[in-house]
Amino acid sequence: MTREEFHVSSLVVLTQPPLRHRLAEQIAALDGAEIHAVSDEGKLVVTLEGPSQRPIMAAIDAINAMPGVLSAALIYHQFDEVEAEGRE
């Protein structure tokens, strides 16, 4: 058995309110991303999951680069080691 990491992060993304639903769809299309809430004021609650910190940070960079996103604030990050079946 090998040990692999599993990362989960949550963020609050502040968007221009008229663009909030379109941006929620774009963010949800990112690998490992899930939208949990969209407010009328343009705030999105997002979780990101991945096998390491690198894809999480890449997703945050991608979100920050989306037109209409004002900021993406990391609220929580955790990682655990999980056992994975070795490949023969």
C-alpha positions in Angstrom: 0.0 0.0 0.0 1.1 3.5 -0.8 0.1 6.7 1.0 -1.5 9.5 -1.0 -2.8 12.9 0.0 -6.3 14.2 -0.3 -6.7 18.0 -0.1 -9.9 20.0 0.4 -10.2 23.8 0.6 -13.0 26.2 0.9 -13.2 29.7 -0.3 -15.5 32.7 -0.6 -15.4 34.2 -4.0 -16.7 37.8 -4.4 -18.1 38.5 -7.9 -19.8 41.3 -9.7 -23.4 40.5 -8.7 -24.9 40.5 -12.2 -22.2 37.9 -13.2 -22.6 35.6 -10.2 -24.6 32.8 -11.8 -22.4 32.6 -14.9 -19.2 32.6 -12.8 -20.7 29.9 -10.5 -21.1 27.7 -13.6 -17.6 28.5 -14.8 -16.1 27.7 -11.4 -18.2 24.5 -11.0 -16.7 23.3 -14.4 -13.2 23.3 -12.9 -11.9 19.9 -11.9 -12.6 19.2 -8.2 -14.8 22.4 -7.7 -18.2 22.5 -6.2 -20.5 25.5 -5.5 -22.4 25.4 -2.2 -24.0 28.9 -2.2 -24.6 31.9 -4.4 -25.8 35.1 -2.7 -27.7 38.0 -4.3 -24.7 40.2 -3.4 -22.4 38.1 -5.5 -20.7 35.9 -2.9 -20.0 32.3 -3.8 -19.1 29.6 -1.3 -16.8 27.1 -3.1 -14.9 23.9 -2.2 -12.0 22.6 -4.1 -10.7 19.0 -3.8 -7.6 17.5 -5.2 -4.6 15.1 -4.8 -2.2 17.8 -3.8 -1.9 21.5 -3.0 -0.8 22.4 -6.5 -4.1 21.8 -8.3 -5.9 23.6 -5.5 -3.7 26.7 -6.0 -4.0 26.4 -9.8 -7.8 26.5 -9.4 -7.7 29.5 -7.1 -5.5 31.3 -9.7 -7.9 30.4 -12.5 -10.9 31.7 -10.4 -9.0 35.0 -9.7 -8.3 35.4 -13.4 -12.0 35.1 -14.4 -13.5 38.4 -15.6 -16.1 39.5 -13.0 -14.3 37.9 -10.0 -13.3 40.6 -7.5 -11.5 38.3 -5.1 -11.2 34.7 -4.0 -10.4 34.3 -0.3 -9.1 31.0 1.0 -11.1 30.2 4.2 -10.0 26.7 5.0 -7.5 24.1 3.8 -7.0 20.6 5.1 -5.2 17.5 3.8 -5.2 13.9 4.9 -3.1 11.0 3.9 -5.1 8.0 2.5 -3.9 4.6 1.8 -4.1 3.5 -1.8 -3.7 0.1 -3.3 -0.3 -0.5 -4.8 -0.1 -1.1 -8.5 1.5 -4.3 -9.6 
